């Protein structure tokens, strides 16, 4: 393993992770900040986030790295009064997971390829998709959502979608 973090607010910036047999980065519990990290030959080749939720009142930003983020828990939840912001250049890969939004989701791309939500392998229905619940909000601009069981579902909540592609 290149780096293992537990409930850490670590700032991991501009590192190279190569040939780690148990993954580049694994962050369990509260996650830190990751920017401009790269690597190859890791199994898996990515930044694994094993977080059950973003706690109410917290704002969490996924910043660009050449390594994708991997949601490696069954459910990744954005709590009420908290926000998940996904910046342009981010790829999120999912393993049998589900992104549940009870607070806010802000995806800040321009064109459909700027932010990518996909599965760890190109297989339709491998992950559940994004669900925005009653009282939550989502503003998804410039994103592709692929290989999900249901790309986006929303329950009595405001949602704004633009410049995105959704496919199975």
N, C-alpha and C positions, 0 to 999 in steps of 0.2 A: 504494500500500500504506500502510495506516495505521501499522503497526509490524511490523518484521521482526527476529526474534531468532535468534541462532545460539549454541547451547550456553550459554544464559543462565539464570541463577537470578533473573532480574528479578522484582520484585513489581509487578504491574500491577493497580492498584486504583482503582475509581470513575472510569473514563475513558469518554468518548463518542467513538465512531468513526463518521464519517458520510461517505458518498459516495466511498469509496476504490475505485478501479477494479480494484485487484488484491487486495482483501480487507481486512478490519479488522485482524486480527493473524495473523501466520504465525510459528510457533516451530519451528525446525529443530534436531534433536538434543535435548539435555537441555532440559526445559521448566521454566519458572518457576512462579509462582503468580498466578492470575487470579481476582479477586473483584469483583463488582458492576459489571462493565463492560457498556456498552450501545452501541447504534448502529443505523443503518439505511442503506439504499442502497449498501452495500458488496457487492462481487462477489468472493468469497462473503461473506455476512453471518454471520460466525462467527469463532471462534478456532481456526485450523488448527494441529493438532499433528502434525508430521512427525517422530515419534519411532519408531525401530524397537523400542525396548524400555525398560522400567524396569529398571535394573541391579540385580543381586542385592544385598540389604541395604537398598535404598532404599524409602522410602514416599512415594507420590505422591498428592496429594489434589486432586480436581476439585471446585472450589467453585462456588456458584451465580453466574451471570451472566445477563443477559437475552439475550446472544449465545450460541448453542450452541457446544459444542466440536465440531470436525470432525476425525475421524481420517483423515488424508489420505495415509497410507502403506498399502501392501498388507497389512502385518501390524503390529499393535501388541501387543507382548509384555510381560507382567508376569513378570519373571525369578524364579527360585527364591529364597526367603527375602526377597522384596520384596512390597509390598502396594499395590494400587490401591484407594483409597477414593473413592467417588462420593457426594457429599452430596445431600441433598434439594434439589430445585429445579434440578438439572442435566439438560440435554439433550445427548446425544452423537449426532452425525450421522456416518454412515460412507459413504465412497466406495470401493466395491470392496474393503473391508478385512476383517480378521479379528482379533478380540480373543482372543489366546492367553494363558492363565493357567497359569503353572508355580509361582507363589507363592500370593498371596492376593488375593481380590477381595471387597470389602465395599461393598455398595450400601445406603444408609441412608435409604430412603423409608418412608412409612407406608402410603399408598394407591397403586394402580397408576399414577397420573399424576404421582407425585412425582419419579421419575427416568425418563427416556425414552432408549432406545437405538433409533435408527431410521436410515433411509437419507437421503441428501441430496435424493432425489426419491422420491415414494411409488410405488415399483416393487418388487414381490416378488422376492427373491433378489439384490438389488443389492449386498448385503454378505453375508459368510459367516456371521456370528454370533459367539457366545461359546463357546470350548472351554476346559474346565477339565481339565487333564492329571493323570496319576497323581502323587500326592504333593502336589498343590495343594489349595486349599480355596476355597469361595465361599459367601458369605452374602448373598443377594439378597432384600432386603425392599422392597416398595413400588416396583415398576418395571414399565414396559411395554417389551417388546422387539418391534419391528415391522419388517417387510419384509426379514428375514434369510433366507438360504438354509435355515439351521437355527438356530432361536432360541438354544437352549443345548444343548451336548453335553458330557458329562463321561466321563472315562476313569478308572475305579477311584479316584475321589476323593470326599471328603465334600462335599455341597452342601446348602444349606438355602435353600428357596424359600418365600416367603410374600407374599401380597397383590400378585401380579404378573399381568400379562396378556401373552400371547405370541400374535402373529398374523402371517400372511403377507399 
